[in-house]
């Protein structure tokens, strides 16, 4: 499904009933990367998963957005859909958007950050372009039930790759990768769950510890032996953690 918000069309899926949860994927990714989490949570909640503009089935943004523009798009989406007080769950770049959304005091129930970006990186743009783009298609191929998407994902791999990206998406990545959001973290008074891979080399555990220290009501779970896609590599464990964090908020289909 698509909806026109904030000057662009946004592709999304929605399933389930109950309290609202919005899933926000990482850079170079799409709805497919959040599908395993979506499919579990839809049993107990109303779950919305978006393709950010420039990824998946959503066209590029009308200009070179920064992360604040992407957040404004999510705010507009929430208003358009009549969503009230959602829980936000974001991986990597999606975590940046969740931090700004909550940090700007938009109504939020809880936030879950999976190996999220938000602390200014110490490495260069080319490194993060490789991390956020090259590994994504390979990760999708390893997901149960998603191997049939291989040809489709490979056909898009060039557009996800920074070197072959459009001028707009190159500008977007240049803006978002260097955005330091630490000033917003102390304003996040709602419960925040940080789920991290011990071996993450894109957004290291040291970033997670900074976030935990700066966010007033945050807790950190570090999963051993996995990296930047810890939420997928330890999916059954992560889903159990999410169910516990969400507590008695279950609705159901």
JOZIDA-V791832 format. One record per residue. N is the residue number from 1. RES is the residue in one letter. SS is DSSP state (A for helix, B for strand, O for the rest). OMEGA is omega in degrees with one decimal (NA if undefined). D_LAST is the distance of its C-alpha to the last C-alpha in Angstrom with 1 decimal. Layout:
# JOZIDA-V791832
n->N res->RES ss->SS omega->OMEGA d_last->D_LAST
n->N res->RES ss->SS omega->OMEGA d_last->D_LAST
This chain:
# JOZIDA-V791832
n->1 res->X ss->O omega->178.0 d_last->19.8
n->2 res->X ss->B omega->176.0 d_last->22.7
n->3 res->X ss->B omega->178.9 d_last->23.7
n->4 res->X ss->B omega->178.4 d_last->27.2
n->5 res->X ss->B omega->175.7 d_last->27.6
n->6 res->X ss->O omega->174.3 d_last->30.6
n->7 res->X ss->O omega->-179.4 d_last->32.8
n->8 res->X ss->B omega->175.4 d_last->30.8
n->9 res->X ss->B omega->-178.9 d_last->27.9
n->10 res->X ss->B omega->176.2 d_last->24.9
n->11 res->X ss->B omega->-178.6 d_last->22.6
n->12 res->X ss->B omega->168.7 d_last->19.0
n->13 res->X ss->B omega->177.2 d_last->15.5
n->14 res->X ss->B omega->179.8 d_last->12.2
n->15 res->X ss->B omega->171.1 d_last->8.6
n->16 res->X ss->O omega->-179.6 d_last->5.3
n->17 res->X ss->O omega->177.6 d_last->5.6
n->18 res->X ss->O omega->-178.8 d_last->8.2
n->19 res->X ss->O omega->-173.8 d_last->11.6
n->20 res->X ss->B omega->174.0 d_last->13.0
n->21 res->X ss->B omega->177.3 d_last->14.3
n->22 res->X ss->B omega->179.4 d_last->16.9
n->23 res->X ss->B omega->-174.0 d_last->18.3
n->24 res->X ss->B omega->-174.8 d_last->22.0
n->25 res->X ss->O omega->-179.8 d_last->23.9
n->26 res->X ss->O omega->-179.3 d_last->27.5
n->27 res->X ss->O omega->178.8 d_last->30.7
n->28 res->X ss->O omega->-175.5 d_last->31.2
n->29 res->X ss->O omega->178.3 d_last->27.5
n->30 res->X ss->O omega->-177.4 d_last->24.6
n->31 res->X ss->A omega->-176.0 d_last->20.8
n->32 res->X ss->A omega->-177.8 d_last->21.4
n->33 res->X ss->A omega->178.1 d_last->22.5
n->34 res->X ss->A omega->-173.5 d_last->19.3
n->35 res->X ss->A omega->180.0 d_last->17.1
n->36 res->X ss->A omega->177.4 d_last->16.9
n->37 res->X ss->A omega->178.0 d_last->15.8
n->38 res->X ss->A omega->-175.1 d_last->13.3
n->39 res->X ss->A omega->176.2 d_last->11.7
n->40 res->X ss->A omega->-173.8 d_last->11.5
n->41 res->X ss->A omega->-178.2 d_last->10.4
n->42 res->X ss->O omega->175.7 d_last->7.4
n->43 res->X ss->O omega->-170.6 d_last->5.7
n->44 res->X ss->O omega->-173.8 d_last->6.7
n->45 res->X ss->O omega->168.1 d_last->7.9
n->46 res->X ss->B omega->-170.6 d_last->8.7
n->47 res->X ss->B omega->177.6 d_last->11.2
n->48 res->X ss->B omega->175.3 d_last->14.4
n->49 res->X ss->B omega->-172.1 d_last->17.0
n->50 res->X ss->B omega->159.7 d_last->20.4
n->51 res->X ss->O omega->175.4 d_last->23.6
n->52 res->X ss->O omega->175.1 d_last->26.4
n->53 res->X ss->O omega->-177.1 d_last->29.2
n->54 res->X ss->O omega->-177.5 d_last->31.5
n->55 res->X ss->O omega->178.6 d_last->29.0
n->56 res->X ss->O omega->-177.8 d_last->26.7
n->57 res->X ss->O omega->176.4 d_last->26.4
n->58 res->X ss->O omega->179.2 d_last->27.4
n->59 res->X ss->O omega->178.5 d_last->31.2
n->60 res->X ss->O omega->175.4 d_last->33.5
n->61 res->X ss->O omega->-176.1 d_last->33.9
n->62 res->X ss->O omega->176.6 d_last->36.8
n->63 res->X ss->O omega->-177.5 d_last->38.9
n->64 res->X ss->O omega->-178.2 d_last->39.1
n->65 res->X ss->O omega->163.6 d_last->36.4
n->66 res->X ss->O omega->-175.1 d_last->36.6
n->67 res->X ss->A omega->177.9 d_last->33.6
n->68 res->X ss->A omega->176.1 d_last->33.8
n->69 res->X ss->A omega->175.8 d_last->33.4
n->70 res->X ss->A omega->177.8 d_last->30.2
n->71 res->X ss->A omega->177.1 d_last->29.0
n->72 res->X ss->A omega->176.0 d_last->30.0
n->73 res->X ss->A omega->178.7 d_last->28.0
n->74 res->X ss->A omega->176.5 d_last->24.8
n->75 res->X ss->A omega->179.4 d_last->25.8
n->76 res->X ss->A omega->177.7 d_last->26.3
n->77 res->X ss->A omega->179.6 d_last->22.9
n->78 res->X ss->A omega->179.4 d_last->21.2
n->79 res->X ss->A omega->-178.0 d_last->23.4
n->80 res->X ss->A omega->-176.3 d_last->22.9
n->81 res->X ss->A omega->-179.7 d_last->19.1
n->82 res->X ss->O omega->179.7 d_last->19.3
n->83 res->X ss->O omega->-178.7 d_last->17.6
n->84 res->X ss->O omega->170.4 d_last->18.7
n->85 res->X ss->O omega->-176.1 d_last->19.7
n->86 res->X ss->B omega->163.2 d_last->17.8
n->87 res->X ss->B omega->179.4 d_last->18.1
n->88 res->X ss->B omega->174.6 d_last->20.1
n->89 res->X ss->B omega->-175.7 d_last->20.4
n->90 res->X ss->B omega->174.6 d_last->23.4
n->91 res->X ss->B omega->172.2 d_last->25.5
n->92 res->X ss->O omega->177.9 d_last->29.2
n->93 res->X ss->A omega->176.4 d_last->29.9
n->94 res->X ss->A omega->175.0 d_last->26.3
n->95 res->X ss->A omega->175.2 d_last->27.3
n->96 res->X ss->A omega->-178.5 d_last->30.3
n->97 res->X ss->A omega->179.1 d_last->28.2
n->98 res->X ss->A omega->179.3 d_last->26.0
n->99 res->X ss->A omega->179.8 d_last->29.2
n->100 res->X ss->A omega->-179.1 d_last->30.8
n->101 res->X ss->A omega->-179.7 d_last->27.7
n->102 res->X ss->A omega->-178.1 d_last->27.7
n->103 res->X ss->A omega->177.1 d_last->31.4
n->104 res->X ss->O omega->174.9 d_last->32.0
n->105 res->X ss->O omega->167.6 d_last->30.3
n->106 res->X ss->O omega->-178.6 d_last->27.4
n->107 res->X ss->O omega->-178.8 d_last->24.6
n->108 res->X ss->B omega->176.3 d_last->22.7
n->109 res->X ss->B omega->178.9 d_last->20.7
n->110 res->X ss->B omega->177.2 d_last->21.4
n->111 res->X ss->B omega->171.5 d_last->22.7
n->112 res->X ss->B omega->-179.3 d_last->22.5
n->113 res->X ss->B omega->176.7 d_last->25.4
n->114 res->X ss->B omega->177.8 d_last->25.7
n->115 res->X ss->O omega->-170.4 d_last->29.4
n->116 res->X ss->O omega->168.7 d_last->29.8
n->117 res->X ss->O omega->179.9 d_last->32.8
n->118 res->X ss->O omega->172.0 d_last->34.5
n->119 res->X ss->O omega->-175.0 d_last->37.8
n->120 res->X ss->O omega->-175.1 d_last->40.6
n->121 res->X ss->O omega->179.3 d_last->41.1
n->122 res->X ss->O omega->-179.0 d_last->44.5
n->123 res->X ss->O omega->-175.0 d_last->44.5
n->124 res->X ss->O omega->-177.1 d_last->45.2
n->125 res->X ss->A omega->-177.3 d_last->43.1
n->126 res->X ss->A omega->178.8 d_last->43.9
n->127 res->X ss->A omega->-177.0 d_last->42.4
n->128 res->X ss->A omega->173.9 d_last->39.1
n->129 res->X ss->A omega->178.7 d_last->39.1
n->130 res->X ss->A omega->-177.4 d_last->39.4
n->131 res->X ss->A omega->-173.3 d_last->36.8
n->132 res->X ss->A omega->-175.5 d_last->34.1
n->133 res->X ss->A omega->-171.4 d_last->34.9
n->134 res->X ss->A omega->-173.4 d_last->36.5
n->135 res->X ss->A omega->-170.9 d_last->34.2
n->136 res->X ss->A omega->-178.0 d_last->30.9
n->137 res->X ss->A omega->178.2 d_last->31.2
n->138 res->X ss->A omega->179.3 d_last->32.3
n->139 res->X ss->A omega->178.2 d_last->29.3
n->140 res->X ss->A omega->-177.3 d_last->26.9
n->141 res->X ss->A omega->-177.6 d_last->28.9
n->142 res->X ss->A omega->-177.5 d_last->28.3
n->143 res->X ss->O omega->177.7 d_last->24.5
n->144 res->X ss->O omega->176.1 d_last->23.1
n->145 res->X ss->O omega->-176.6 d_last->22.1
n->146 res->X ss->O omega->-178.5 d_last->23.7
n->147 res->X ss->A omega->178.9 d_last->27.4
n->148 res->X ss->A omega->-179.9 d_last->27.3
n->149 res->X ss->A omega->-170.6 d_last->27.2
n->150 res->X ss->A omega->-177.7 d_last->30.6
n->151 res->X ss->A omega->-179.3 d_last->32.8
n->152 res->X ss->A omega->-179.3 d_last->30.7
n->153 res->X ss->A omega->-179.2 d_last->30.6
n->154 res->X ss->A omega->179.0 d_last->34.4
n->155 res->X ss->A omega->179.7 d_last->35.2
n->156 res->X ss->A omega->-171.9 d_last->33.8
n->157 res->X ss->A omega->-179.9 d_last->35.3
n->158 res->X ss->A omega->-178.4 d_last->38.5
n->159 res->X ss->A omega->177.8 d_last->36.7
n->160 res->X ss->A omega->-178.8 d_last->35.0
n->161 res->X ss->O omega->-177.2 d_last->38.3
n->162 res->X ss->A omega->-176.3 d_last->40.2
n->163 res->X ss->A omega->-177.7 d_last->43.5
n->164 res->X ss->A omega->-177.5 d_last->42.2
n->165 res->X ss->O omega->175.5 d_last->39.9
n->166 res->X ss->O omega->177.9 d_last->40.8
n->167 res->X ss->A omega->-179.9 d_last->43.0
n->168 res->X ss->A omega->-176.3 d_last->40.2
n->169 res->X ss->A omega->172.6 d_last->37.9
n->170 res->X ss->A omega->178.6 d_last->40.9
n->171 res->X ss->A omega->179.0 d_last->41.6
n->172 res->X ss->A omega->-179.1 d_last->38.0
n->173 res->X ss->A omega->179.2 d_last->38.0
n->174 res->X ss->A omega->179.3 d_last->41.4
n->175 res->X ss->A omega->-168.7 d_last->40.2
n->176 res->X ss->A omega->-172.2 d_last->36.9
n->177 res->X ss->O omega->-177.7 d_last->38.1
n->178 res->X ss->O omega->-177.3 d_last->40.8
n->179 res->X ss->O omega->178.4 d_last->38.9
n->180 res->X ss->O omega->-174.1 d_last->39.3
n->181 res->X ss->O omega->-175.6 d_last->36.6
n->182 res->X ss->A omega->-178.8 d_last->38.0
n->183 res->X ss->A omega->179.6 d_last->39.2
n->184 res->X ss->A omega->-172.1 d_last->35.6
n->185 res->X ss->A omega->178.9 d_last->34.4
n->186 res->X ss->O omega->-179.7 d_last->36.0
n->187 res->X ss->O omega->-177.1 d_last->34.3
n->188 res->X ss->O omega->-175.6 d_last->30.8
n->189 res->X ss->O omega->-177.0 d_last->30.5
n->190 res->X ss->O omega->176.6 d_last->26.7
n->191 res->X ss->B omega->179.8 d_last->25.5
n->192 res->X ss->B omega->175.8 d_last->25.9
n->193 res->X ss->B omega->178.1 d_last->25.1
n->194 res->X ss->B omega->177.9 d_last->27.4
n->195 res->X ss->B omega->-168.1 d_last->26.7
n->196 res->X ss->B omega->171.0 d_last->29.8
n->197 res->X ss->B omega->-178.8 d_last->31.5
n->198 res->X ss->O omega->-174.5 d_last->34.9
n->199 res->X ss->O omega->-179.0 d_last->36.6
n->200 res->X ss->O omega->178.5 d_last->35.2
n->201 res->X ss->O omega->176.7 d_last->38.2
n->202 res->X ss->O omega->173.8 d_last->36.7
n->203 res->X ss->O omega->-168.8 d_last->35.4
n->204 res->X ss->O omega->-179.4 d_last->37.1
n->205 res->X ss->A omega->177.0 d_last->36.2
n->206 res->X ss->A omega->174.6 d_last->39.0
n->207 res->X ss->A omega->-179.9 d_last->37.0
n->208 res->X ss->A omega->-179.8 d_last->34.1
n->209 res->X ss->A omega->174.2 d_last->36.6
n->210 res->X ss->A omega->179.3 d_last->37.9
n->211 res->X ss->A omega->-179.3 d_last->34.5
n->212 res->X ss->A omega->-179.0 d_last->33.8
n->213 res->X ss->A omega->-174.9 d_last->37.3
n->214 res->X ss->A omega->-179.7 d_last->36.9
n->215 res->X ss->O omega->-170.7 d_last->33.4
n->216 res->X ss->O omega->-173.0 d_last->33.8
n->217 res->X ss->O omega->-175.4 d_last->30.5
n->218 res->X ss->B omega->173.4 d_last->29.8
n->219 res->X ss->B omega->-174.1 d_last->29.5
n->220 res->X ss->B omega->171.4 d_last->30.3
n->221 res->X ss->B omega->178.1 d_last->29.1
n->222 res->X ss->B omega->-177.4 d_last->31.4
n->223 res->X ss->B omega->-174.5 d_last->30.5
n->224 res->X ss->O omega->169.8 d_last->33.7
n->225 res->X ss->O omega->-179.3 d_last->34.8
n->226 res->X ss->O omega->-173.8 d_last->32.6
n->227 res->X ss->O omega->-169.2 d_last->33.1
n->228 res->X ss->O omega->178.3 d_last->31.5
n->229 res->X ss->O omega->-176.0 d_last->28.3
n->230 res->X ss->A omega->-176.8 d_last->27.7
n->231 res->X ss->A omega->175.5 d_last->23.9
n->232 res->X ss->A omega->-178.3 d_last->23.9
n->233 res->X ss->A omega->177.6 d_last->26.9
n->234 res->X ss->O omega->-171.2 d_last->25.3
n->235 res->X ss->A omega->-178.8 d_last->21.7
n->236 res->X ss->A omega->178.5 d_last->20.7
n->237 res->X ss->A omega->-179.4 d_last->22.7
n->238 res->X ss->A omega->179.3 d_last->21.4
n->239 res->X ss->A omega->176.5 d_last->17.7
n->240 res->X ss->A omega->178.1 d_last->18.8
n->241 res->X ss->A omega->179.0 d_last->20.8
n->242 res->X ss->A omega->179.2 d_last->18.0
n->243 res->X ss->A omega->178.4 d_last->15.8
n->244 res->X ss->A omega->-179.0 d_last->19.0
n->245 res->X ss->A omega->-179.4 d_last->19.8
n->246 res->X ss->A omega->170.9 d_last->16.6
n->247 res->X ss->O omega->-174.0 d_last->17.2
n->248 res->X ss->O omega->-177.6 d_last->15.4
n->249 res->X ss->O omega->-174.2 d_last->13.4
n->250 res->X ss->O omega->169.9 d_last->10.0
n->251 res->X ss->O omega->174.9 d_last->7.2
n->252 res->X ss->O omega->180.0 d_last->3.8
n->253 res->X ss->O omega->NA d_last->0.0
